[in-house]
Amino acid sequence: MPSVSHSEVDSYLLCRRKHYYGYGLSLERVAQSNSLATGTAGHKVLEVFYGTLLGISDKAEEQKSNFLWAVEQAKEAFDELVKEGYEDGSNRAKLEDILFHDTYGYFANEFLVNNGWRILGVEAEFNLLYDEDKQASYPFVVDLIVQDPEGRYVVIDHKFVYDFYTPEQTDLQPQIPKYIGALRALGHDVSYGAYNMLRTRKLKEPTSDSMQYFMILKPNTERVVGTFMEQLGVATEIQLLKELSLDEQNKRAYRTANKMVCQSCSFRDICSTELVGGNVELMKKTEYKIRERREFTPATIEGSTNE
């Protein structure tokens, strides 16, 4: 079944060459950058925390009463990541402090469970079939699905960021509107979304307000529908590209060649070497690996479907 995810669309729109390396050749770096490693490790700890609570109960009161136990499980998960080799970047705040510091850490100021929000989905997987004839689908994973104290269903995306997003930036970012649109198309009564931002910047005097920001987003129907239709339009373009041979895909994999895009690209070395006619085969074998394709198990959200 052909499928195109939110991440693949983002990659394609950012740089065709990056998309070719990541989704045509299915490559990924063996070693992650410090910023990417921090985000991956942080997401894992939050997944363990909220997953522990959901595993105990889907009732807000019981989740709140087991808060400290879930924090203990999250700390054990963090310690295990350190044993496996996780290291903080030299120019970033320590992930342990970001999460566990007694005064400004995330869990000391956790907003959702402590205010009666009900955890309903953790790393929840969905797959929207939008073209039955071509069996084309949109797979996506939502970090967190909750029910707020007023009974409304909310999608939340965790972000480990150097600086918090501004409203102007989130007005253009498509991720939350896409998730809302796709979930509504699947019959789920999702009202709005939020970015749960944890700051990785090293500050002289960190506070809870300077390290965490829960930004609520309530896109209108036009924004949700328009953004999701753009997703489908780009996905169709990508699917047509994938029908070509890899050699033809390579010829059409144009470089954006923009400083802001290239400086953070995980394929920068292989791209620049290839551009000047260098041999990249050894680099592919030693610095990159074939990315494993995620198998999706569709999630359910208790009580959220439109009857």
C-alpha beads as a LAMMPS data file, in Angstrom:
LAMMPS data file: protein, C-alpha beads

307 atoms
306 bonds

1 atom types
1 bond types

-500.0 500.0 xlo xhi
-500.0 500.0 ylo yhi
-500.0 500.0 zlo zhi

Masses

1 110.0

Atoms # bond

1 1 1 0.000 0.000 0.000
2 1 1 1.566 3.389 -0.999
3 1 1 1.717 5.773 1.932
4 1 1 3.141 9.251 2.485
5 1 1 3.543 10.575 6.013
6 1 1 3.629 14.120 7.383
7 1 1 7.410 13.800 7.842
8 1 1 7.914 12.689 4.241
9 1 1 5.889 15.609 2.890
10 1 1 7.938 17.993 5.066
11 1 1 11.185 16.504 3.751
12 1 1 10.026 16.715 0.122
13 1 1 8.962 20.356 0.437
14 1 1 12.172 21.289 2.257
15 1 1 14.605 19.760 -0.269
16 1 1 14.034 17.209 -3.036
17 1 1 17.551 15.881 -2.568
18 1 1 17.031 15.295 1.144
19 1 1 13.798 13.480 0.346
20 1 1 15.579 11.261 -2.179
21 1 1 18.229 10.215 0.343
22 1 1 15.766 9.672 3.172
23 1 1 12.802 8.149 1.332
24 1 1 14.077 7.107 -2.082
25 1 1 17.203 5.368 -0.785
26 1 1 15.736 5.005 2.750
27 1 1 18.954 6.182 4.391
28 1 1 19.456 7.591 7.869
29 1 1 22.591 8.530 9.780
30 1 1 24.043 5.940 12.121
31 1 1 24.897 8.651 14.666
32 1 1 22.331 11.354 15.407
33 1 1 23.187 15.002 15.984
34 1 1 23.073 16.184 19.592
35 1 1 19.861 18.138 19.066
36 1 1 18.141 15.212 17.362
37 1 1 19.385 12.781 20.032
38 1 1 18.028 15.036 22.788
39 1 1 14.612 15.177 21.135
40 1 1 14.527 11.416 20.575
41 1 1 15.558 10.654 24.166
42 1 1 13.173 13.235 25.580
43 1 1 10.266 11.851 23.591
44 1 1 11.049 8.368 24.870
45 1 1 10.978 9.507 28.507
46 1 1 7.656 11.309 28.022
47 1 1 6.270 8.251 26.243
48 1 1 7.177 6.072 29.240
49 1 1 5.672 8.571 31.700
50 1 1 2.325 9.031 29.967
51 1 1 2.224 5.423 28.795
52 1 1 2.660 4.235 32.386
53 1 1 -0.324 6.315 33.498
54 1 1 -2.507 5.133 30.626
55 1 1 -1.476 1.547 31.340
56 1 1 -2.768 1.929 34.903
57 1 1 -6.062 3.601 34.050
58 1 1 -7.815 5.882 31.568
59 1 1 -9.505 7.770 34.428
60 1 1 -8.089 11.213 35.221
61 1 1 -8.312 10.770 39.002
62 1 1 -6.405 7.478 39.008
63 1 1 -3.805 8.859 36.621
64 1 1 -3.223 11.821 38.950
65 1 1 -2.919 9.572 42.017
66 1 1 -0.203 7.520 40.251
67 1 1 1.758 10.561 39.081
68 1 1 4.852 9.994 41.246
69 1 1 5.045 6.321 40.305
70 1 1 5.012 7.278 36.623
71 1 1 7.799 9.819 37.233
72 1 1 9.883 7.024 38.784
73 1 1 9.341 4.917 35.671
74 1 1 10.311 7.852 33.481
75 1 1 13.536 8.354 35.475
76 1 1 14.400 4.669 35.076
77 1 1 13.860 5.028 31.326
78 1 1 16.171 8.058 31.256
79 1 1 18.866 6.202 33.202
80 1 1 18.620 3.324 30.733
81 1 1 19.103 5.727 27.814
82 1 1 22.264 7.045 29.485
83 1 1 23.539 3.485 29.895
84 1 1 22.887 2.932 26.195
85 1 1 25.118 5.893 25.341
86 1 1 22.980 9.043 25.391
87 1 1 25.044 12.187 26.011
88 1 1 23.996 15.829 26.286
89 1 1 25.286 18.309 23.746
90 1 1 27.899 20.713 25.112
91 1 1 25.843 23.744 24.055
92 1 1 22.518 22.515 25.426
93 1 1 20.876 22.255 28.839
94 1 1 21.130 18.848 30.478
95 1 1 18.186 16.668 29.529
96 1 1 18.011 15.316 33.083
97 1 1 17.486 18.865 34.382
98 1 1 14.998 19.720 31.627
99 1 1 12.878 16.787 32.750
100 1 1 13.605 16.136 36.426
101 1 1 14.924 19.298 38.092
102 1 1 13.116 19.928 41.396
103 1 1 12.047 23.490 40.589
104 1 1 12.092 24.170 36.843
105 1 1 11.991 20.612 35.455
106 1 1 9.111 19.347 33.355
107 1 1 7.714 16.857 35.833
108 1 1 7.867 19.351 38.717
109 1 1 5.574 21.587 36.653
110 1 1 3.650 19.041 34.561
111 1 1 0.496 20.736 33.323
112 1 1 -1.835 18.037 32.057
113 1 1 -2.245 15.285 34.639
114 1 1 -1.976 17.692 37.572
115 1 1 -4.867 19.752 36.184
116 1 1 -7.253 16.891 35.516
117 1 1 -6.569 16.268 31.828
118 1 1 -7.270 12.647 30.908
119 1 1 -4.575 10.730 28.998
120 1 1 -6.203 8.653 26.227
121 1 1 -3.457 7.938 23.705
122 1 1 0.355 7.788 23.822
123 1 1 2.339 7.494 20.567
124 1 1 -1.021 6.665 19.008
125 1 1 -0.760 5.296 15.458
126 1 1 -3.335 5.955 12.736
127 1 1 -3.582 5.304 9.020
128 1 1 -6.108 7.193 6.914
129 1 1 -6.982 5.537 3.588
130 1 1 -7.868 8.469 1.344
131 1 1 -7.829 6.836 -2.124
132 1 1 -9.362 3.363 -2.243
133 1 1 -8.642 2.861 -5.942
134 1 1 -4.894 3.376 -5.461
135 1 1 -4.934 2.171 -1.848
136 1 1 -3.126 5.390 -0.927
137 1 1 -2.924 6.238 2.748
138 1 1 -1.667 8.844 5.201
139 1 1 0.028 7.203 8.222
140 1 1 0.699 9.375 11.257
141 1 1 1.632 9.094 14.928
142 1 1 0.305 11.476 17.570
143 1 1 2.521 11.940 20.623
144 1 1 -0.386 12.432 23.002
145 1 1 -4.172 12.462 22.836
146 1 1 -6.016 13.807 25.855
147 1 1 -9.418 14.959 27.037
148 1 1 -9.414 18.360 28.698
149 1 1 -11.427 19.123 31.857
150 1 1 -14.330 20.387 29.688
151 1 1 -14.527 17.040 27.870
152 1 1 -12.957 18.149 24.579
153 1 1 -10.484 15.915 22.736
154 1 1 -7.050 17.376 22.060
155 1 1 -3.986 16.287 20.038
156 1 1 -0.601 17.219 21.518
157 1 1 2.843 17.179 19.929
158 1 1 5.938 17.265 22.167
159 1 1 8.687 19.577 20.933
160 1 1 12.218 19.821 22.306
161 1 1 13.284 23.211 20.980
162 1 1 16.148 25.663 21.389
163 1 1 13.665 28.531 21.595
164 1 1 9.877 28.440 21.854
165 1 1 7.819 28.806 18.697
166 1 1 6.152 32.155 18.173
167 1 1 2.473 32.497 17.181
168 1 1 3.646 33.696 13.767
169 1 1 5.603 30.466 13.282
170 1 1 2.798 28.177 14.405
171 1 1 0.342 30.002 12.138
172 1 1 2.257 28.469 9.214
173 1 1 3.253 25.091 10.649
174 1 1 1.001 22.341 9.262
175 1 1 1.441 19.474 11.729
176 1 1 -1.388 20.082 14.214
177 1 1 -3.981 21.048 11.550
178 1 1 -3.041 17.907 9.564
179 1 1 -3.523 15.672 12.589
180 1 1 -6.841 17.280 13.441
181 1 1 -8.057 16.949 9.850
182 1 1 -6.978 13.311 9.537
183 1 1 -8.501 12.324 12.881
184 1 1 -11.771 14.031 12.007
185 1 1 -11.774 12.177 8.683
186 1 1 -11.414 8.952 10.687
187 1 1 -14.470 9.934 12.720
188 1 1 -12.814 11.293 15.858
189 1 1 -14.293 14.425 17.403
190 1 1 -11.026 16.323 17.955
191 1 1 -11.533 19.949 19.005
192 1 1 -8.049 21.461 18.988
193 1 1 -4.343 20.815 19.446
194 1 1 -1.258 22.004 21.309
195 1 1 2.530 22.050 21.182
196 1 1 4.050 20.898 24.461
197 1 1 7.413 22.656 24.218
198 1 1 10.457 21.884 26.364
199 1 1 13.382 24.226 25.920
200 1 1 16.877 22.806 25.368
201 1 1 18.703 26.132 25.399
202 1 1 21.234 26.536 28.220
203 1 1 20.036 29.463 30.348
204 1 1 21.859 31.258 33.177
205 1 1 18.833 31.285 35.466
206 1 1 16.236 28.799 34.181
207 1 1 12.687 28.948 35.508
208 1 1 9.644 26.818 34.827
209 1 1 8.213 29.537 32.570
210 1 1 11.438 29.834 30.573
211 1 1 11.809 26.055 30.148
212 1 1 8.251 24.899 29.334
213 1 1 5.494 26.355 27.189
214 1 1 2.171 24.675 26.485
215 1 1 0.878 26.461 23.373
216 1 1 -2.756 25.783 22.505
217 1 1 -3.757 25.931 18.829
218 1 1 -7.344 26.197 17.637
219 1 1 -7.234 26.299 13.821
220 1 1 -10.538 27.034 12.118
221 1 1 -12.178 24.622 9.700
222 1 1 -10.776 26.364 6.610
223 1 1 -7.237 26.035 7.981
224 1 1 -7.691 22.359 8.853
225 1 1 -9.250 21.416 5.513
226 1 1 -6.870 23.556 3.453
227 1 1 -3.760 22.190 5.157
228 1 1 -4.903 18.600 4.876
229 1 1 -5.766 18.991 1.188
230 1 1 -2.253 20.354 0.628
231 1 1 -0.908 17.214 2.313
232 1 1 -2.882 15.036 -0.088
233 1 1 -1.778 17.090 -3.098
234 1 1 1.914 16.775 -2.248
235 1 1 1.435 13.097 -1.345
236 1 1 0.020 12.444 -4.819
237 1 1 3.034 14.158 -6.384
238 1 1 5.396 12.009 -4.283
239 1 1 3.542 8.809 -5.204
240 1 1 3.921 9.598 -8.894
241 1 1 7.631 10.155 -8.322
242 1 1 7.966 6.786 -6.562
243 1 1 6.582 5.020 -9.635
244 1 1 9.814 5.963 -11.433
245 1 1 13.070 4.033 -11.200
246 1 1 15.612 5.141 -8.595
247 1 1 17.809 6.446 -11.394
248 1 1 14.991 8.690 -12.632
249 1 1 14.187 9.781 -9.061
250 1 1 17.843 10.700 -8.634
251 1 1 17.750 12.918 -11.725
252 1 1 14.738 14.794 -10.347
253 1 1 16.142 15.151 -6.812
254 1 1 17.021 18.844 -7.066
255 1 1 18.960 20.535 -4.290
256 1 1 17.514 23.478 -2.409
257 1 1 21.113 24.628 -1.697
258 1 1 20.053 27.059 1.000
259 1 1 22.310 27.779 3.985
260 1 1 19.548 27.434 6.583
261 1 1 18.360 24.145 5.098
262 1 1 21.791 22.630 4.454
263 1 1 23.499 23.422 7.762
264 1 1 21.128 21.195 9.743
265 1 1 20.679 18.468 7.131
266 1 1 21.786 14.973 8.133
267 1 1 22.679 14.259 4.483
268 1 1 24.925 17.302 4.017
269 1 1 28.176 15.309 3.758
270 1 1 26.923 12.766 1.257
271 1 1 25.175 15.481 -0.761
272 1 1 28.230 17.741 -1.077
273 1 1 30.538 14.807 -1.879
274 1 1 28.203 13.588 -4.597
275 1 1 27.844 17.105 -5.995
276 1 1 31.564 17.319 -6.820
277 1 1 31.677 13.831 -8.295
278 1 1 33.096 12.020 -5.275
279 1 1 32.493 8.354 -4.457
280 1 1 29.902 8.050 -1.701
281 1 1 29.529 4.263 -1.583
282 1 1 31.832 3.831 1.414
283 1 1 30.085 6.718 3.178
284 1 1 26.710 5.046 2.620
285 1 1 27.999 1.836 4.210
286 1 1 29.792 3.356 7.204
287 1 1 27.965 6.573 8.140
288 1 1 24.433 5.633 7.094
289 1 1 22.086 2.691 7.447
290 1 1 18.797 1.625 5.888
291 1 1 15.932 3.191 7.805
292 1 1 13.493 0.667 9.237
293 1 1 9.943 1.119 8.050
294 1 1 7.442 1.519 10.865
295 1 1 4.517 -0.888 10.924
296 1 1 1.325 0.862 12.010
297 1 1 -1.229 -0.605 14.400
298 1 1 -4.306 1.671 14.276
299 1 1 -5.166 3.151 17.671
300 1 1 -8.558 3.863 19.164
301 1 1 -9.534 6.859 21.290
302 1 1 -12.120 5.936 23.893
303 1 1 -15.312 7.956 23.475
304 1 1 -13.994 10.305 20.769
305 1 1 -15.828 8.964 17.718
306 1 1 -18.811 10.744 16.230
307 1 1 -21.844 8.510 16.623

Bonds

1 1 1 2
2 1 2 3
3 1 3 4
4 1 4 5
5 1 5 6
6 1 6 7
7 1 7 8
8 1 8 9
9 1 9 10
10 1 10 11
11 1 11 12
12 1 12 13
13 1 13 14
14 1 14 15
15 1 15 16
16 1 16 17
17 1 17 18
18 1 18 19
19 1 19 20
20 1 20 21
21 1 21 22
22 1 22 23
23 1 23 24
24 1 24 25
25 1 25 26
26 1 26 27
27 1 27 28
28 1 28 29
29 1 29 30
30 1 30 31
31 1 31 32
32 1 32 33
33 1 33 34
34 1 34 35
35 1 35 36
36 1 36 37
37 1 37 38
38 1 38 39
39 1 39 40
40 1 40 41
41 1 41 42
42 1 42 43
43 1 43 44
44 1 44 45
45 1 45 46
46 1 46 47
47 1 47 48
48 1 48 49
49 1 49 50
50 1 50 51
51 1 51 52
52 1 52 53
53 1 53 54
54 1 54 55
55 1 55 56
56 1 56 57
57 1 57 58
58 1 58 59
59 1 59 60
60 1 60 61
61 1 61 62
62 1 62 63
63 1 63 64
64 1 64 65
65 1 65 66
66 1 66 67
67 1 67 68
68 1 68 69
69 1 69 70
70 1 70 71
71 1 71 72
72 1 72 73
73 1 73 74
74 1 74 75
75 1 75 76
76 1 76 77
77 1 77 78
78 1 78 79
79 1 79 80
80 1 80 81
81 1 81 82
82 1 82 83
83 1 83 84
84 1 84 85
85 1 85 86
86 1 86 87
87 1 87 88
88 1 88 89
89 1 89 90
90 1 90 91
91 1 91 92
92 1 92 93
93 1 93 94
94 1 94 95
95 1 95 96
96 1 96 97
97 1 97 98
98 1 98 99
99 1 99 100
100 1 100 101
101 1 101 102
102 1 102 103
103 1 103 104
104 1 104 105
105 1 105 106
106 1 106 107
107 1 107 108
108 1 108 109
109 1 109 110
110 1 110 111
111 1 111 112
112 1 112 113
113 1 113 114
114 1 114 115
115 1 115 116
116 1 116 117
117 1 117 118
118 1 118 119
119 1 119 120
120 1 120 121
121 1 121 122
122 1 122 123
123 1 123 124
124 1 124 125
125 1 125 126
126 1 126 127
127 1 127 128
128 1 128 129
129 1 129 130
130 1 130 131
131 1 131 132
132 1 132 133
133 1 133 134
134 1 134 135
135 1 135 136
136 1 136 137
137 1 137 138
138 1 138 139
139 1 139 140
140 1 140 141
141 1 141 142
142 1 142 143
143 1 143 144
144 1 144 145
145 1 145 146
146 1 146 147
147 1 147 148
148 1 148 149
149 1 149 150
150 1 150 151
151 1 151 152
152 1 152 153
153 1 153 154
154 1 154 155
155 1 155 156
156 1 156 157
157 1 157 158
158 1 158 159
159 1 159 160
160 1 160 161
161 1 161 162
162 1 162 163
163 1 163 164
164 1 164 165
165 1 165 166
166 1 166 167
167 1 167 168
168 1 168 169
169 1 169 170
170 1 170 171
171 1 171 172
172 1 172 173
173 1 173 174
174 1 174 175
175 1 175 176
176 1 176 177
177 1 177 178
178 1 178 179
179 1 179 180
180 1 180 181
181 1 181 182
182 1 182 183
183 1 183 184
184 1 184 185
185 1 185 186
186 1 186 187
187 1 187 188
188 1 188 189
189 1 189 190
190 1 190 191
191 1 191 192
192 1 192 193
193 1 193 194
194 1 194 195
195 1 195 196
196 1 196 197
197 1 197 198
198 1 198 199
199 1 199 200
200 1 200 201
201 1 201 202
202 1 202 203
203 1 203 204
204 1 204 205
205 1 205 206
206 1 206 207
207 1 207 208
208 1 208 209
209 1 209 210
210 1 210 211
211 1 211 212
212 1 212 213
213 1 213 214
214 1 214 215
215 1 215 216
216 1 216 217
217 1 217 218
218 1 218 219
219 1 219 220
220 1 220 221
221 1 221 222
222 1 222 223
223 1 223 224
224 1 224 225
225 1 225 226
226 1 226 227
227 1 227 228
228 1 228 229
229 1 229 230
230 1 230 231
231 1 231 232
232 1 232 233
233 1 233 234
234 1 234 235
235 1 235 236
236 1 236 237
237 1 237 238
238 1 238 239
239 1 239 240
240 1 240 241
241 1 241 242
242 1 242 243
243 1 243 244
244 1 244 245
245 1 245 246
246 1 246 247
247 1 247 248
248 1 248 249
249 1 249 250
250 1 250 251
251 1 251 252
252 1 252 253
253 1 253 254
254 1 254 255
255 1 255 256
256 1 256 257
257 1 257 258
258 1 258 259
259 1 259 260
260 1 260 261
261 1 261 262
262 1 262 263
263 1 263 264
264 1 264 265
265 1 265 266
266 1 266 267
267 1 267 268
268 1 268 269
269 1 269 270
270 1 270 271
271 1 271 272
272 1 272 273
273 1 273 274
274 1 274 275
275 1 275 276
276 1 276 277
277 1 277 278
278 1 278 279
279 1 279 280
280 1 280 281
281 1 281 282
282 1 282 283
283 1 283 284
284 1 284 285
285 1 285 286
286 1 286 287
287 1 287 288
288 1 288 289
289 1 289 290
290 1 290 291
291 1 291 292
292 1 292 293
293 1 293 294
294 1 294 295
295 1 295 296
296 1 296 297
297 1 297 298
298 1 298 299
299 1 299 300
300 1 300 301
301 1 301 302
302 1 302 303
303 1 303 304
304 1 304 305
305 1 305 306
306 1 306 307
